[in-house]
C-alpha cells in the first residue's frame, strides 16, 4: 500500500469515527431536551391531561435511559408514573405491565431497579388486596384495627423477622392496605404507610419486591421534616443496607448511597422544595 492510499485510509477512518460520534450525539438527548419533557409533563398534569403527562414521563424514562442519572429525579419520575397508573387511572393491571417491562431495561441503576420492583409490588397489592375486610369500610375502624394488630405483632417479635408475628402482621395488612388505597387523604395516612413499611420489612418470607421501600419512601416524600419521615428514613437506610450485605460485607451500590443521602435531606428540611412532577398527595 502506497503512502497516498495509506493516508486516504486513515482520513476515511477518521471521518467514519466522527460520523459515528455525530450519530451518537444526535440520538442522545441533551439535558435541555430531557428538561423539556419534564416541563411539558408538569404542564399537562396541571391541565388534568394525565394520559399525555404519562406518555411524556415514559418518553423521558426511555430518552434518559443511557444518560447519566440523577437518583432523586429518577425516583420522582418513577413514582409519578406509578401514581398516575394507580391513583389517577386506578389501573393496577397497566401498572403491573409497565413496571414488569421496565425491569428489562439493561441501563437501570441498582436503585432504579429496586424502586421499580417496589412499585410493581405495590401494584400487585393494589390489585389483590384492595377489598375491604368483613365489610368494614369505615376509615377510622380500618386504621384502628390495623394499628392494633400491628402493635401486637411488633410487641410479640423477639427479633426482626421473628415469624411469631406473622399472623398479626397478616391481619394488620388486611386492614391497612385497603386503608392506604381508598383513604389516601385521611389524616392517618402517613402512619398507615409507615406501619405497612415496617410490616413488609419484618416479613421477609413474603417480601418478593422490596415493597416496603414503596411505603417508606412515600412517607419521606409526603411528610418531610417530621418525626415520621425521620423514622422512615432510618428504616429505609437499614433495610437497603441489609439487603445488600452478604458474606463479603456491605455492597450497597453507589446509586443507592446517593439516593439515601437525598432522602436523609428530605426527611430533615424545614422548607422543602421537592420537584414532585404530579401535584398529588
Buried (B, 14 or more C-beta within 10 A) or exposed (E): EEEEEEEEEEEEEEEEEEEEEEEEEEEEBEEEEBEBBBEBBBEBBEEEBBEBBBBBBBBBBEBBBBEEBBBBBBBBBBBBBBBBBBBBBEBBEBBBBBBBEBEEBEEBBBBBBBBBBBBBBBBBBBBEBBEBBEEBBEBEEBBEBBBBBBEBBBEBBEEEEEEEBBEBBBBBBBBBBBBBBEBBEBEBBBBBBBBBBBBBBBBBEBBEBBBBBBBBBBBBBBBBEBEBBBBBBEBBBEBBBEBBEEEEEEEBBEBBBBBBEBBBBBBBEEEBEEEBBBEBB
